[in-house]
């Protein structure tokens, strides 16, 4: 068995564990820093919306084009009067994008580029995208995302509880903000591929979170009967039981996405492939982090506000303190095991009256118990037996 597999087996059995819940303030701080950086990049640089959302024209030259990227950009910009973006594709063709270009300017730009290339204008592929189409696409994407979040919240509230639904939404928003912030910082264009990638990572992040929640619910189902652990400790045991599985699944998913982003986009010239791969890569990494470090800790914080959970945790801590007083240790409270002598001693100490009231009335915990001898018993008889 590999080291990762052995670690996962130990965590699943409860032989060891990482205190994710106890360190949740550290995870919250890291997330706040990442979200602040993402919002800062979004506020200062903004998103570079693609031609599909802003409207414009996309020109694609024939394969093996000898025209340089700089010359094609200068020609398109000078004729159209707008900034042009040029990208060389895998077959040495050029993809020239000019946003905000109307029908009249599109014809002039096409003629100028064809003349610069020395080819007929008919061989230069041109696609004109109207701004109204981009607005409709943006509106439909946002509507679909809102419907998705509402349905997810309803499902989680029914399958689990509303606190887990709220925690899952917090994790999803966390992933979206970080992914959008990375797009703003690196300056990638937001294209339909980006929207597809965002919707995909929402589903993946939710899947990972639901798996963790299911294990947490299983561990906390005996909360009223088991007075050895607090709610946060039981939730942490459930989280440890799935953490290795989540990491392994994420690594397996990230490897092909990384190949698309760093190898495929570099060889094939990017385009839609690069847009999807970047959103998937960032979203998968953020989703794995949030399902482990954000979702379950938020559930614990919300559950700790319940009076029943507060009372349970207070009783557990009280029992633990009394166990320490009578010489018990943390090993006396292993999961799924019966109470031993230390726990029994704690029960006796909790049920016994004050020390002053117990003098002469019975044994005291920690003292040796002596039995009074019967008066005249066995007197005059060597064997002590009655005849």
KELUMLUM-564447 format. One record per residue (C-alpha): residue number from 1; residue in one letter; x, y, z. Coordinates in pm, whole numbers, plus 50000, padded with zeros to 5 digits. Layout:
# KELUMLUM-564447
REC   nr  rest     px     py     pz
REC  NUM     A      X      Y      Z
...
This chain:
# KELUMLUM-564447
REC   nr  rest     px     py     pz
REC    1     X  50000  50000  50000
REC    2     X  50131  50346  49912
REC    3     X  50199  50609  50176
REC    4     X  49897  50811  50067
REC    5     X  49679  50502  50082
REC    6     X  49811  50408  50426
REC    7     X  49750  50760  50550
REC    8     X  49395  50753  50413
REC    9     X  49328  50420  50585
REC   10     X  49460  50553  50918
REC   11     X  49251  50868  50893
REC   12     X  48942  50669  50797
REC   13     X  48984  50435  51098
REC   14     X  49042  50728  51331
REC   15     X  49398  50621  51422
REC   16     X  49520  50974  51355
REC   17     X  49388  51301  51233
REC   18     X  49453  51657  51122
REC   19     X  49277  51923  51324
REC   20     X  49108  52105  51035
REC   21     X  48827  52239  51253
REC   22     X  49054  52361  51530
REC   23     X  49261  52557  51278
REC   24     X  48964  52700  51089
REC   25     X  49059  53060  51169
REC   26     X  49381  53006  50973
REC   27     X  49184  52875  50672
REC   28     X  48942  53167  50697
REC   29     X  49233  53412  50698
REC   30     X  49391  53249  50391
REC   31     X  49058  53262  50207
REC   32     X  49004  53626  50300
REC   33     X  49347  53714  50161
REC   34     X  49280  53526  49836
REC   35     X  48935  53682  49798
REC   36     X  49076  54030  49871
REC   37     X  49346  53985  49604
REC   38     X  49087  53859  49356
REC   39     X  48849  54148  49423
REC   40     X  49141  54392  49401
REC   41     X  49242  54258  49061
REC   42     X  48882  54269  48948
REC   43     X  48840  54629  49065
REC   44     X  49166  54768  48929
REC   45     X  49203  54576  48604
REC   46     X  48854  54446  48537
REC   47     X  48759  54160  48309
REC   48     X  48866  54155  47948
REC   49     X  48541  54057  47785
REC   50     X  48571  53872  47457
REC   51     X  48420  53970  47128
REC   52     X  48129  53736  47193
REC   53     X  48015  53964  47477
REC   54     X  48115  54307  47344
REC   55     X  48050  54260  46977
REC   56     X  48302  54298  46695
REC   57     X  48470  54096  46424
REC   58     X  48703  53797  46415
REC   59     X  48929  53746  46112
REC   60     X  49107  53416  46050
REC   61     X  49386  53404  45793
REC   62     X  49473  53096  45583
REC   63     X  49724  52842  45710
REC   64     X  50097  52912  45688
REC   65     X  50051  53288  45697
REC   66     X  50386  53469  45675
REC   67     X  50251  53798  45812
REC   68     X  50389  53871  46159
REC   69     X  50167  53922  46460
REC   70     X  50286  54284  46501
REC   71     X  50216  54377  46139
REC   72     X  49868  54223  46150
REC   73     X  49790  54409  46474
REC   74     X  49912  54742  46338
REC   75     X  49713  54703  46016
REC   76     X  49389  54607  46188
REC   77     X  49422  54884  46447
REC   78     X  49506  55158  46198
REC   79     X  49216  55074  45965
REC   80     X  48948  55010  46230
REC   81     X  49062  55273  46478
REC   82     X  49031  55021  46760
REC   83     X  49263  54795  46953
REC   84     X  49315  54461  46785
REC   85     X  49432  54134  46936
REC   86     X  49622  53887  46723
REC   87     X  49692  53527  46811
REC   88     X  49889  53274  46608
REC   89     X  49721  52936  46590
REC   90     X  49876  52592  46560
REC   91     X  49868  52581  46178
REC   92     X  50045  52920  46156
REC   93     X  49722  53099  46079
REC   94     X  49634  53424  46256
REC   95     X  49321  53498  46459
REC   96     X  49264  53873  46458
REC   97     X  48997  54004  46696
REC   98     X  48868  54361  46684
REC   99     X  48598  54444  46940
REC  100     X  48328  54705  46885
REC  101     X  48356  54686  46507
REC  102     X  48041  54756  46304
REC  103     X  47951  54622  45960
REC  104     X  48100  54909  45759
REC  105     X  48436  54908  45938
REC  106     X  48444  54532  45920
REC  107     X  48454  54542  45539
REC  108     X  48732  54801  45531
REC  109     X  48941  54610  45783
REC  110     X  48899  54290  45589
REC  111     X  49010  54453  45264
REC  112     X  49317  54606  45430
REC  113     X  49424  54279  45591
REC  114     X  49376  54087  45263
REC  115     X  49588  54346  45080
REC  116     X  49861  54319  45345
REC  117     X  49856  53942  45309
REC  118     X  49849  53956  44930
REC  119     X  49541  53736  44904
REC  120     X  49183  53794  44780
REC  121     X  48949  53926  45045
REC  122     X  48727  53619  44998
REC  123     X  48997  53392  45136
REC  124     X  49009  53584  45464
REC  125     X  48746  53434  45691
REC  126     X  48545  53699  45879
REC  127     X  48285  53657  46154
REC  128     X  48083  53953  46275
REC  129     X  47929  53936  46623
REC  130     X  47668  54193  46723
REC  131     X  47671  54343  47073
REC  132     X  47308  54244  47131
REC  133     X  47401  53877  47098
REC  134     X  47668  53920  47362
REC  135     X  47424  54088  47599
REC  136     X  47175  53806  47556
REC  137     X  47443  53547  47618
REC  138     X  47557  53723  47936
REC  139     X  47202  53750  48064
REC  140     X  47129  53383  47997
REC  141     X  47453  53273  48162
REC  142     X  47376  53471  48477
REC  143     X  47018  53343  48482
REC  144     X  47135  52985  48450
REC  145     X  47387  53031  48731
REC  146     X  47124  53178  48966
REC  147     X  46882  52892  48891
REC  148     X  47161  52644  48954
REC  149     X  47245  52795  49293
REC  150     X  46879  52801  49399
REC  151     X  46825  52437  49305
REC  152     X  47144  52337  49482
REC  153     X  47037  52517  49799
REC  154     X  46697  52348  49798
REC  155     X  46849  52004  49742
REC  156     X  47106  52041  50021
REC  157     X  46846  52179  50262
REC  158     X  46628  51872  50198
REC  159     X  46903  51610  50183
REC  160     X  47105  51748  50476
REC  161     X  46999  52072  50649
REC  162     X  46989  52443  50578
REC  163     X  47321  52507  50754
REC  164     X  47501  52275  50515
REC  165     X  47322  52438  50222
REC  166     X  47442  52780  50338
REC  167     X  47797  52653  50389
REC  168     X  47799  52499  50040
REC  169     X  47689  52833  49889
REC  170     X  47968  53011  50075
REC  171     X  48219  52764  49932
REC  172     X  48079  52803  49578
REC  173     X  48094  53183  49594
REC  174     X  48448  53154  49729
REC  175     X  48548  52945  49425
REC  176     X  48378  53179  49176
REC  177     X  48537  53494  49318
REC  178     X  48886  53345  49312
REC  179     X  48846  53211  48957
REC  180     X  48712  53541  48823
REC  181     X  48986  53729  49007
REC  182     X  49255  53516  48845
REC  183     X  49106  53593  48504
REC  184     X  49122  53964  48581
REC  185     X  49480  53949  48710
REC  186     X  49627  53746  48421
REC  187     X  49426  53940  48162
REC  188     X  49267  53646  47983
REC  189     X  48959  53714  47773
REC  190     X  48623  53601  47904
REC  191     X  48471  53386  47631
REC  192     X  48189  53130  47615
REC  193     X  48452  52874  47704
REC  194     X  48509  53058  48028
REC  195     X  48139  53036  48112
REC  196     X  48141  52663  48038
REC  197     X  48441  52618  48266
REC  198     X  48277  52814  48548
REC  199     X  47960  52607  48534
REC  200     X  48170  52289  48531
REC  201     X  48368  52381  48843
REC  202     X  48046  52467  49025
REC  203     X  47927  52112  48975
REC  204     X  48262  51962  49073
REC  205     X  48299  52174  49385
REC  206     X  47946  52086  49492
REC  207     X  48011  51714  49435
REC  208     X  48320  51719  49656
REC  209     X  48139  51917  49926
REC  210     X  47841  51678  49931
REC  211     X  48074  51379  49978
REC  212     X  48236  51549  50278
REC  213     X  47898  51652  50423
REC  214     X  47770  51295  50399
REC  215     X  48062  51168  50608
REC  216     X  48020  51451  50858
REC  217     X  47652  51369  50897
REC  218     X  47738  51003  50956
REC  219     X  47987  51091  51230
REC  220     X  47760  51344  51404
REC  221     X  47451  51120  51396
REC  222     X  47535  50992  51749
REC  223     X  47580  51338  51894
REC  224     X  47315  51298  52166
REC  225     X  47442  50955  52277
REC  226     X  47819  51000  52263
REC  227     X  47946  51240  52531
REC  228     X  48313  51184  52453
REC  229     X  48345  51432  52166
REC  230     X  48216  51777  52082
REC  231     X  48030  51844  51758
REC  232     X  48341  52003  51607
REC  233     X  48554  51700  51694
REC  234     X  48304  51459  51540
REC  235     X  48285  51674  51226
REC  236     X  48664  51678  51212
REC  237     X  48668  51296  51224
REC  238     X  48430  51287  50928
REC  239     X  48643  51537  50739
REC  240     X  48957  51333  50802
REC  241     X  48780  51026  50669
REC  242     X  48739  51185  50325
REC  243     X  49034  51425  50294
REC  244     X  49272  51182  50119
REC  245     X  48998  51074  49881
REC  246     X  48924  51438  49793
REC  247     X  49291  51517  49733
REC  248     X  49343  51207  49515
REC  249     X  49033  51284  49309
REC  250     X  49143  51644  49261
REC  251     X  49493  51548  49152
REC  252     X  49358  51304  48897
REC  253     X  49124  51575  48762
REC  254     X  49391  51847  48761
REC  255     X  49651  51651  48564
REC  256     X  49463  51641  48230
REC  257     X  49341  52000  48280
REC  258     X  49700  52112  48341
REC  259     X  49804  51931  48024
REC  260     X  49537  52120  47829
REC  261     X  49638  52452  47980
REC  262     X  50018  52435  47966
REC  263     X  50082  52192  47680
REC  264     X  49777  52185  47455
REC  265     X  49721  52562  47461
REC  266     X  50087  52624  47391
REC  267     X  50103  52386  47097
REC  268     X  49761  52460  46950
REC  269     X  49768  52833  47007
REC  270     X  49509  52862  47285
REC  271     X  49170  52989  47180
REC  272     X  48867  52821  47334
REC  273     X  49087  52540  47469
REC  274     X  49290  52781  47680
REC  275     X  48983  52961  47812
REC  276     X  48818  52641  47935
REC  277     X  49140  52497  48077
REC  278     X  49226  52806  48286
REC  279     X  48885  52829  48450
REC  280     X  48883  52454  48516
REC  281     X  49234  52452  48663
REC  282     X  49178  52742  48900
REC  283     X  48826  52630  48988
REC  284     X  48923  52270  49064
REC  285     X  49205  52379  49292
REC  286     X  48986  52635  49471
REC  287     X  48698  52387  49495
REC  288     X  48915  52124  49662
REC  289     X  49041  52379  49913
REC  290     X  48695  52516  49993
REC  291     X  48529  52174  50035
REC  292     X  48787  52080  50299
REC  293     X  48887  52410  50463
REC  294     X  48574  52625  50426
REC  295     X  48250  52428  50394
REC  296     X  48272  52201  50700
REC  297     X  48422  52467  50932
REC  298     X  48136  52700  50839
REC  299     X  47888  52423  50926
REC  300     X  48057  52377  51263
REC  301     X  48038  52750  51339
REC  302     X  47668  52754  51250
REC  303     X  47593  52441  51454
REC  304     X  47776  52582  51755
REC  305     X  47507  52849  51775
REC  306     X  47240  52588  51854
REC  307     X  47150  52557  52225
REC  308     X  47147  52175  52207
REC  309     X  47497  52163  52057
REC  310     X  47622  52419  52308
REC  311     X  47487  52208  52596
REC  312     X  47638  51891  52452
REC  313     X  47981  52048  52405
REC  314     X  47972  52194  52755
REC  315     X  47894  51853  52901
REC  316     X  48174  51689  52703
REC  317     X  48429  51946  52820
REC  318     X  48307  51908  53179
REC  319     X  48345  51530  53163
REC  320     X  48690  51570  53014
REC  321     X  48798  51802  53292
REC  322     X  48671  51564  53561
REC  323     X  48844  51274  53388
REC  324     X  49172  51463  53409
REC  325     X  49113  51521  53781
REC  326     X  49074  51149  53854
REC  327     X  49378  51053  53650
REC  328     X  49218  50966  53316
REC  329     X  49383  51051  52986
REC  330     X  49274  51133  52634
REC  331     X  49327  50768  52543
REC  332     X  49027  50681  52762
REC  333     X  48793  50823  52498
REC  334     X  48874  50639  52180
REC  335     X  48603  50641  51914
REC  336     X  48356  50352  51896
REC  337     X  48474  50199  52224
REC  338     X  48310  50144  52561
REC  339     X  48382  50362  52860
REC  340     X  48655  50227  53083
REC  341     X  48745  50275  53448
REC  342     X  48837  50641  53409
REC  343     X  48496  50724  53261
REC  344     X  48323  50522  53535
REC  345     X  48518  50712  53795
REC  346     X  48407  51038  53638
REC  347     X  48045  50923  53655
REC  348     X  48086  50837  54023
REC  349     X  48252  51171  54093
REC  350     X  47973  51360  53916
REC  351     X  47697  51170  54099
REC  352     X  47860  51179  54443
REC  353     X  47765  51452  54697
REC  354     X  48015  51699  54843
REC  355     X  48313  51570  55042
REC  356     X  48181  51696  55375
REC  357     X  47856  51509  55329
REC  358     X  48025  51183  55239
REC  359     X  48228  51149  55559
REC  360     X  48116  50829  55728
REC  361     X  47845  50778  55468
REC  362     X  48037  50575  55212
REC  363     X  48352  50561  55001
REC  364     X  48504  50860  54830
REC  365     X  48653  50840  54482
REC  366     X  49030  50804  54511
REC  367     X  49027  50654  54863
REC  368     X  49049  50290  54969
REC  369     X  48719  50146  55080
REC  370     X  48717  49958  55417
REC  371     X  48441  49726  55537
REC  372     X  48344  49727  55911
REC  373     X  48387  49395  56081
REC  374     X  48090  49228  56245
REC  375     X  48090  49250  56627
REC  376     X  48154  48920  56807
REC  377     X  48182  48736  56480
REC  378     X  48385  48417  56530
REC  379     X  48453  48499  56897
REC  380     X  48594  48196  57084
REC  381     X  48606  47986  56772
REC  382     X  48951  47921  56617
REC  383     X  48809  47868  56271
REC  384     X  48559  48151  56291
REC  385     X  48281  47917  56177
REC  386     X  47949  47872  56352
REC  387     X  47873  47529  56494
